[in-house]
């Protein structure tokens, strides 16, 4: 093996140039992709101001005993300085295993899990059924799609207020039940029926998104797969189980994850339907709002701690969910 040597420099032709340092690599990357950096900077600034700073300040509040009585405030021309103190992780300890932890946190946490599972399950089941119907060759299919998408297109507060009027004691639902000789539930007063009504209203609002997403997935399935299954003698159920569901796996995993995150943090439906009048029907996010803004004195530290716990729960769930999906995909690939 021979190696050529440059007589002027004394370097061998096979030698690699020295690797540039981190500063040099960053400089070259900036010179090459400066336009991309220029486009990203405004987004980073906006996210920092609207997301990162409130998140960091909220976490700081969880380590204090801040409330509306000891926070900085202005009364007339008088400016009162903050007097709250740093207490470490006491807020988290009080929420998770304090004397009133079950009434203040765990009961709402359990109801939030039930609420999320029930709503997302109904969203997916009903949405998939409607998507399968709309994927067929039906007369007036465009009209049906328009009608079914309306609950999602109408602003949430309009939809929820409409349901609130219908669920009132003298509303159209109880009037119809009474005319049929059936019992009339206290939809907005009894705890069980409050929770039932909340799931019903949120299902009405959330099904159209699931339906549209799954309909797009159904339309992307290759029709030759169904033809091959029919030639093999597969029944309609077998085609649905072995062709439709596996083909919708990627779409389903995404919309279910989004549905869980949105439903777990669904503030508008519970708050607009009940306000602060249904303490046992409050999910964690509305209960956190009540602690911080719906009572006197307003407990900013506890409310912020609830927000951090919500974020932690969703991060842990999302990481396990994505890991479970990846493991299933690898098993299917094998």
C-alpha positions, 0 to 999 in steps of 0.5 A: 500500500502506497501513500502519496505525500505532498512535498509542499505541505508534508500531508499525506493524500489519505489524511482527513481534514481536522474536524471543525469545532461546534462553533465552526459547524454552527457558523457553516450551518447558519451560512447555509440555512440562514433563511430557515433560521430567520423564519423560525426565530419569530415562532420561537419568540412567540412560543417563548412569550406565550408558552415557555414563560407562563409555564416557568412562572406557573411552576414557580408559583407551585413552590409558593403559597401565593393567593389573592391575599398575599400577591402583588396588587394595586388598590386605587393608588396604593400598590401592595407588594407580594408577601407570599413565601417559598414552601417547596413541594408542599402544594404537591404533597397536600394535593396528592396525599393531604387530609382532603386529597381525595375530595380535592384531587383523586375524586376529580382525577378518577372522574376525569379518567372515566370522562376521557375514556367514555368520550373518546370511546364514543367519539371513535365508535360513532365516528367510525360507524358514520365514516363507514356509512358516508364512504358508501355510494349513497344518494345525497352523500354530500348533504349528509356530510354537511349535516353531520359536520355542523356540530363541529362547525358551530362554535362550542359555546353556542352548542353547549348553551343550546344543550343547556336550554334543552336539558333544563327542567322545562326544556324540550328533552324533559317535556318530551319525556314527560309527554311519553310518561317517562321519568324526567332526570335532573340533568343539571342538578343530580350528580349522576345525570350531570356527568351523563349530560356532560358526556352526551354533549361532549360526544355531540361536539367531538364525533364530527372531527373523528368522523372526518378524520376516519373518512379520509383514512377510509378513502385512502385504502386501496380498493384492490385489497377489498377485491382480493378479500372478496375473491378469497370468500371473506365476509363483510365482518372479516373484510372490516376486521382484517382490511379496514381496521389494520389500514386505519391503524396509523390514522386511528392512533393519531386521532385517538391520541389527539382526542384523549389530550383534548378531552382530558383538557376539555374546559369549555363543555363542563364550564359552560354547561354547569359553571361552578354549580356542579362540584362533583362533575368538575374534571381536573382542568375546570377544578383547577380553574375554580381554585384559581379564579372561582373562589375567595381567596383565589389559590394561585399556587394550588391552581398552578400545581394542578396544571403541572400535574395535568401536564405531567399526566399527559406527558407520561401517558403520551410517552407510554402510548407512543411506545406501545404503538411502536411495539405493536407496529414492530410485532406486526412487521415481524 
